[in-house]
């Protein structure tokens, strides 16, 4: 059992924001750092891998849908859902990094002091590309959590890039938000699970400096436009909610 866990998600190959979050005192002192998927699909994939490797065994990675797509792209498969930066990032990975991504677990369960078994996933416990939102209906939550063991009372997910904490039929569900592609608020969002308490945290960064660092540290052809849109959080949380929420029939 670990005493406390810092949870990051959706780095998407953005090194300067990752470095800022890893430098936070509560992240540095955490017993464990769990990153709930989508690590390298972005403009600095190799640098992000190297930075995470430098943390050693205190970092545990969970597979995200973009990680799975990177593996497929790197091995020559056609992946219609992969965007330009993901296809480019896949070509930058070493064989060892591809193998590491291919071997990541989904989901991952860790015993945490004050919480018991905590299930870490990307989309939902059953699928890395499944979307649930803070305002998803109870029957939708019941559907995606149906196979979670009764002993698991805390679920941490990623995928939607928007932080939240909510109860779902007496279970606690946490989304730490995104490091590399935040929606609604620029900077790095993360969460701290500490002796039974949950805190959503945010790390502010100098956006101009972060964007220039991405541009200087990448050879992705459209890196400036990518960074200006995603690192600067040009897409709001309402934009994201509209994109993720299926249309209702009338």
C-alpha positions as CSV (number, residue, x, y, z in Angstrom):
1,X,0.0,0.0,0.0
2,X,1.3,3.5,-0.9
3,X,0.7,6.5,1.3
4,X,-0.2,9.0,-1.4
5,X,-0.5,9.3,-5.1
6,X,-0.1,12.2,-7.5
7,X,-2.1,11.6,-10.6
8,X,-1.3,13.1,-14.0
9,X,-3.0,12.4,-17.3
10,X,-2.9,13.2,-21.0
11,X,0.6,14.6,-21.3
12,X,0.4,14.4,-25.1
13,X,4.1,14.9,-25.7
14,X,4.3,18.3,-24.1
15,X,7.5,18.4,-22.1
16,X,7.6,21.9,-20.5
17,X,4.2,21.6,-18.7
18,X,5.1,18.1,-17.6
19,X,8.4,19.4,-16.1
20,X,6.5,22.1,-14.2
21,X,4.1,19.6,-12.7
22,X,6.8,17.1,-11.8
23,X,8.6,20.0,-10.0
24,X,5.6,20.6,-7.7
25,X,6.6,19.8,-4.1
26,X,3.6,17.5,-3.6
27,X,4.4,15.6,-6.7
28,X,8.0,15.3,-5.8
29,X,7.2,14.0,-2.4
30,X,4.4,11.6,-3.5
31,X,4.9,7.9,-2.8
32,X,3.8,7.2,-6.4
33,X,2.9,9.1,-9.6
34,X,0.3,7.4,-11.8
35,X,-0.2,8.8,-15.3
36,X,-3.6,7.7,-16.7
37,X,-2.8,7.5,-20.4
38,X,-2.0,9.4,-23.6
39,X,1.6,10.0,-22.8
40,X,3.5,10.7,-26.1
41,X,1.0,11.5,-28.9
42,X,2.2,15.1,-29.4
43,X,5.1,17.2,-30.5
44,X,7.8,16.0,-28.0
45,X,7.3,12.2,-27.7
46,X,10.9,11.1,-27.1
47,X,11.7,13.9,-24.6
48,X,8.6,13.0,-22.6
49,X,9.6,9.4,-22.5
50,X,13.1,10.3,-21.3
51,X,11.7,12.6,-18.6
52,X,9.4,10.0,-17.3
53,X,12.1,7.3,-17.4
54,X,14.3,9.6,-15.2
55,X,11.7,9.3,-12.4
56,X,12.3,5.6,-12.2
57,X,9.9,3.1,-10.5
58,X,7.9,5.9,-8.7
59,X,6.0,6.5,-12.0
60,X,3.4,4.0,-13.2
61,X,1.9,4.5,-16.7
62,X,-1.6,3.4,-17.8
63,X,-2.4,2.8,-21.4
64,X,-4.5,5.4,-23.2
65,X,-6.3,5.2,-26.5
66,X,-3.6,7.4,-28.1
67,X,-0.9,5.2,-26.8
68,X,-2.5,2.2,-28.4
69,X,-2.9,4.1,-31.7
70,X,0.8,5.1,-31.6
71,X,1.8,1.5,-31.3
72,X,-0.4,0.6,-34.3
73,X,0.9,3.5,-36.4
74,X,4.6,2.7,-35.5
75,X,4.0,-0.9,-36.7
76,X,2.6,0.2,-40.0
77,X,-1.1,-0.3,-39.4
78,X,-3.7,2.0,-40.8
79,X,-5.3,4.0,-37.9
80,X,-8.1,6.3,-39.3
81,X,-8.6,7.9,-35.9
82,X,-4.9,9.0,-35.6
83,X,-4.3,12.7,-36.4
84,X,-1.2,14.2,-38.0
85,X,0.7,14.7,-34.8
86,X,0.1,11.2,-33.7
87,X,1.3,9.7,-37.0
88,X,4.4,11.9,-36.8
89,X,5.0,11.0,-33.1
90,X,4.8,7.3,-33.9
91,X,7.6,7.6,-36.4
92,X,9.8,9.3,-33.7
93,X,9.6,6.4,-31.2
94,X,12.3,3.8,-30.7
95,X,11.4,0.1,-30.9
96,X,11.9,0.0,-27.1
97,X,9.5,2.8,-26.5
98,X,6.9,1.2,-28.8
99,X,7.3,-2.0,-26.9
100,X,6.9,-0.1,-23.6
101,X,3.6,1.5,-24.8
102,X,2.4,-1.9,-26.0
103,X,2.9,-3.4,-22.6
104,X,1.1,-0.8,-20.5
105,X,-1.8,-2.0,-18.4
106,X,-5.4,-0.8,-18.6
107,X,-6.8,-0.6,-16.0
108,X,-4.3,-0.5,-13.1
109,X,-5.3,-1.1,-9.5
110,X,-3.2,0.2,-6.6
111,X,-3.8,0.0,-2.8
112,X,-3.7,3.6,-1.5
113,X,-3.8,4.5,2.2
114,X,-7.2,5.9,3.1
115,X,-8.8,4.7,-0.2
116,X,-8.2,1.0,-0.4
117,X,-7.9,-0.4,-3.9
118,X,-8.0,2.5,-6.4
119,X,-8.6,1.7,-10.1
120,X,-6.8,3.9,-12.6
121,X,-7.9,3.9,-16.2
122,X,-8.0,6.2,-19.2
123,X,-11.5,6.4,-20.6
124,X,-13.4,4.0,-18.4
125,X,-12.4,0.8,-16.6
126,X,-13.6,-1.3,-19.5
127,X,-12.3,0.7,-22.5
128,X,-9.5,3.2,-23.0
129,X,-11.5,5.2,-25.6
130,X,-14.9,5.4,-23.8
131,X,-16.1,8.8,-22.7
132,X,-17.9,9.7,-19.5
133,X,-18.3,13.3,-18.2
134,X,-19.0,14.9,-14.9
135,X,-22.6,15.3,-15.8
136,X,-23.1,11.9,-17.5
137,X,-26.4,10.3,-16.3
138,X,-26.4,7.7,-13.5
139,X,-27.4,4.9,-15.9
140,X,-24.4,5.7,-18.1
141,X,-22.1,5.6,-15.1
142,X,-23.7,2.3,-14.0
143,X,-23.1,0.9,-17.5
144,X,-19.4,1.8,-17.6
145,X,-18.6,0.7,-14.0
146,X,-20.6,-2.6,-14.1
147,X,-17.6,-4.8,-14.0
148,X,-15.6,-2.9,-11.3
149,X,-15.2,-5.1,-8.2
150,X,-17.4,-4.0,-5.3
151,X,-14.3,-3.5,-3.1
152,X,-13.1,-0.7,-5.4
153,X,-14.7,2.5,-4.2
154,X,-12.4,5.0,-6.0
155,X,-11.9,5.2,-9.8
156,X,-9.5,7.6,-11.5
157,X,-9.9,8.3,-15.2
158,X,-8.5,10.6,-17.9
159,X,-9.3,11.0,-21.6
160,X,-11.6,14.0,-21.5
161,X,-8.9,16.5,-20.4
162,X,-11.3,18.2,-17.9
163,X,-10.8,17.8,-14.1
164,X,-13.6,16.8,-11.8
165,X,-14.5,14.9,-8.7
166,X,-17.9,13.4,-8.2
167,X,-19.8,10.6,-6.4
168,X,-21.4,7.8,-8.4
169,X,-23.6,5.6,-6.3
170,X,-21.2,6.0,-3.3
171,X,-18.1,5.5,-5.4
172,X,-15.7,8.4,-5.8
173,X,-14.7,9.2,-9.4
174,X,-11.8,11.5,-10.2
175,X,-10.5,13.0,-13.4
176,X,-7.2,14.9,-12.9
177,X,-7.5,16.8,-16.2
178,X,-4.7,17.2,-18.8
179,X,-1.1,18.2,-18.7
180,X,-0.5,18.8,-22.5
181,X,-4.0,19.6,-23.9
182,X,-6.0,21.3,-21.2
183,X,-9.6,22.4,-22.1
184,X,-10.8,25.6,-20.6
185,X,-7.8,26.6,-18.5
186,X,-4.2,26.6,-19.6
187,X,-1.5,25.0,-17.5
188,X,-1.1,21.6,-16.0
189,X,-4.0,20.0,-14.1
190,X,-3.4,17.1,-11.8
191,X,-4.8,15.4,-8.7
192,X,-3.4,14.4,-5.3
193,X,-4.8,11.4,-3.4
194,X,-3.4,11.8,0.2
195,X,-4.6,9.7,3.2
196,X,-8.2,9.6,2.1
197,X,-8.4,13.2,0.8
198,X,-8.6,14.2,-2.8
199,X,-7.4,17.6,-4.1
200,X,-7.6,18.8,-7.7
201,X,-4.5,20.9,-8.3
202,X,-3.3,23.2,-11.1
203,X,0.2,24.3,-12.1
204,X,0.4,27.6,-13.9
205,X,3.1,28.0,-16.5
206,X,4.5,30.9,-18.6
207,X,2.6,30.1,-21.8
208,X,4.8,32.0,-24.2
209,X,7.9,30.3,-22.8
210,X,6.2,26.9,-22.8
211,X,5.1,27.2,-26.4
212,X,8.6,28.4,-27.5
213,X,10.1,25.4,-25.7
214,X,7.8,23.0,-27.5
215,X,8.7,24.6,-30.8
216,X,12.4,24.5,-30.1
217,X,12.2,20.9,-28.9
218,X,10.2,19.4,-31.8
219,X,10.6,18.9,-35.5
220,X,6.8,18.3,-36.1
221,X,6.1,20.6,-39.1
222,X,3.0,22.2,-37.6
223,X,4.3,22.5,-34.1
224,X,3.7,26.2,-33.6
225,X,0.1,26.0,-34.7
226,X,-0.4,22.9,-32.6
227,X,1.1,24.5,-29.5
228,X,-0.8,27.7,-29.9
229,X,-4.0,25.8,-30.0
230,X,-3.5,23.1,-27.4
231,X,-0.9,24.4,-24.9
232,X,-2.6,27.8,-24.9
233,X,-6.0,26.0,-24.4
234,X,-7.8,27.7,-27.2
235,X,-10.6,25.2,-26.8
236,X,-12.8,25.9,-23.8
237,X,-14.4,23.3,-21.6
238,X,-17.7,24.2,-23.2
239,X,-16.2,23.5,-26.6
240,X,-15.0,20.1,-25.3
241,X,-18.3,19.3,-23.7
242,X,-20.1,20.0,-26.9
243,X,-17.7,17.8,-28.8
244,X,-18.0,14.9,-26.4
245,X,-21.7,15.0,-25.7
246,X,-23.8,13.1,-28.2
247,X,-26.6,15.0,-29.8
248,X,-30.1,14.5,-28.3
249,X,-33.0,13.5,-30.5
250,X,-36.1,15.6,-30.6
